[in-house]
Amino acid sequence: MRLDRLFAIQTNVISGASGLENRLDLRGDFSRFKNLCSKTRSGITTIQGSVGDRFASSQQGGVILVDGSAGAEALVDKQEGLCVIRGDVSGGFGAPLPGKLQGLQGGETIILGNLGDRACYRMRRGTVLVAGDIGEYLAHQWIAGTVIAMQSIGSYWAANMRRGSLILDCVPDTLSGATFSRPRALELSFLPILWNHLRGVLMQVSESSEISEGFLAKIVALIEAIPSSRRVLRRVGDRECEGQGEVLIVQK
């Protein structure tokens, strides 16, 4: 059922840096709503509360800010746009829709809480930054894209990884599902550019007048936690499928 059949919705048009932008503000517990914000294309959507399963499926653009947690299979088939989620996200994040061969296809997603099992299955493009812990079976059959893990990751990650970059701000103490080359110490010039870009994105979100003090505090904490080093230990794999993905362990 469409949201506008249950509630009176008012959409405001504001003047932004790129011209006129639509803005939608939702307040309440939406944890039982399925497919909320599906196929969002533009504008800024701010949600003060938790959201349910299949949240923001097939996002095609715009900015979505969630001051709460998200249910299972959030952002499946995401194509473009920015989404920032303050709380935890359940399993199946970014998976392919039924009948499709690829999951996340672009855009940027920032999760300030923990991320559940089987996230980023068959991820194709885009960037995912997770400030909390990540569950098991991360990025199986990874096609491409970038995942940045600031805390721990569960076992059996990156099995059948073809390409892509898994950037770890900690040394993994769990069993990978992939076979990688021996670690090699490198300095990568693109890393400071990536760190600065992520800080810039978070700074823009922090300037929103609609986010709560708790949301803002988590964003500021993540900005401070993002590393600045270009030194990494690099491993290449999954060798079992002749993959050329990489795991980069950031060195302080």
Secondary structure as GFF3:
##gff-version 3
##sequence-region A 1 252
A	DSSP	three_ten_helix	3	5	.	.	.	ID=ss1
A	DSSP	beta_strand	12	16	.	.	.	ID=ss2
A	DSSP	beta_strand	19	27	.	.	.	ID=ss3
A	DSSP	beta_strand	44	48	.	.	.	ID=ss4
A	DSSP	beta_strand	60	66	.	.	.	ID=ss5
A	DSSP	beta_strand	80	85	.	.	.	ID=ss6
A	DSSP	beta_strand	105	111	.	.	.	ID=ss7
A	DSSP	beta_strand	125	130	.	.	.	ID=ss8
A	DSSP	beta_strand	146	149	.	.	.	ID=ss9
A	DSSP	beta_strand	165	168	.	.	.	ID=ss10
A	DSSP	beta_strand	184	187	.	.	.	ID=ss11
A	DSSP	alpha_helix	190	206	.	.	.	ID=ss12
A	DSSP	alpha_helix	213	225	.	.	.	ID=ss13
A	DSSP	beta_strand	231	237	.	.	.	ID=ss14
A	DSSP	three_ten_helix	239	241	.	.	.	ID=ss15
A	DSSP	beta_strand	245	250	.	.	.	ID=ss16
###
